[in-house]
Amino acid sequence: MAKYILFDTETIGNCEEDRIIQVGAMIVDAKGEVEVFDELCSTVLPITIEAMAVHGITPDLIEGKGVFTDTSFYKTIQSLNNKENFLIAHNMGMMGHNT
């Protein structure tokens, strides 16, 4: 049964080398069941002032959090990333971009 994975991320900036510091997502199946994710992530790279002004995430909010690949959403999406399911990203400029 197909699932629809709708997600959005916040990053430390807006360049290719920037890292994810928050992911918000919903996974919906054909029965209408919904799984929700809202997770903050740490990074060794600093958050830019410009990014903080946009999303309001400051270094103290992500201190002690795991990196994106440690999140429940990342682990879940690894098993759902196949031809049967649909990945729907908000404002995604580049497909196949690793973050």
C-alpha positions in Angstrom: 0.0 0.0 0.0 1.5 3.4 -1.1 2.5 5.9 1.5 2.8 9.7 1.0 5.8 11.2 2.8 5.4 15.0 3.0 8.3 16.8 4.6 10.1 20.1 5.0 13.5 20.9 6.5 15.3 23.9 8.1 19.0 24.2 7.5 22.0 26.2 8.8 22.0 28.3 5.6 21.1 28.1 1.9 24.2 26.7 0.3 24.8 23.1 -1.0 27.2 22.3 1.9 24.7 23.3 4.6 23.2 20.8 6.9 19.7 20.0 8.2 18.8 21.2 11.7 15.1 20.5 11.7 12.7 18.2 9.9 9.0 18.3 10.0 7.1 15.5 8.2 3.8 13.6 7.9 3.5 10.1 6.5 0.0 9.3 5.3 -1.2 5.9 4.0 -4.2 5.0 1.9 -6.3 4.3 5.0 -5.7 7.9 6.2 -3.4 6.9 9.0 -0.9 9.7 9.8 2.5 9.5 11.4 4.0 12.9 12.4 7.7 13.9 12.9 9.1 17.2 14.2 12.8 16.8 15.1 15.7 19.1 15.8 19.2 18.0 14.7 22.7 19.1 15.7 25.6 19.9 13.3 29.2 20.7 13.7 28.8 23.6 11.3 27.5 27.0 12.6 24.0 28.3 11.8 24.2 31.5 9.8 22.7 34.6 11.2 20.5 34.9 8.0 19.1 31.3 8.6 18.4 32.0 12.3 16.4 35.1 11.2 14.3 33.0 8.9 13.6 29.9 11.1 14.4 31.1 14.6 16.5 28.0 15.4 19.5 29.0 17.5 22.6 26.9 18.6 21.2 26.4 22.1 18.0 24.8 20.7 20.0 22.1 18.9 22.7 21.6 21.5 22.9 17.9 22.5 20.6 16.7 19.7 21.7 14.0 17.3 22.6 14.7 13.7 19.9 14.3 11.0 20.9 10.7 10.2 20.1 9.8 13.8 16.5 11.1 13.7 13.5 8.8 13.7 12.4 10.4 10.4 15.6 9.6 8.6 15.5 6.0 9.8 11.9 5.7 8.7 12.3 7.3 5.3 15.2 4.9 4.5 12.7 2.0 4.6 10.0 3.9 2.7 12.2 5.4 -0.1 11.0 3.1 -2.9 8.9 3.1 -6.1 5.7 2.3 -4.2 5.8 5.5 -2.1 5.7 9.2 -2.9 8.2 11.7 -1.4 6.8 15.2 -1.4 9.2 17.9 -0.3 8.4 21.6 0.4 10.5 24.0 -1.5 13.0 21.4 -2.7 15.2 23.0 -5.3 17.5 20.0 -6.1 16.4 16.4 -6.4 18.9 13.8 -5.2 20.8 16.3 -3.0 22.4 14.6 0.0 22.2 16.6 3.2 
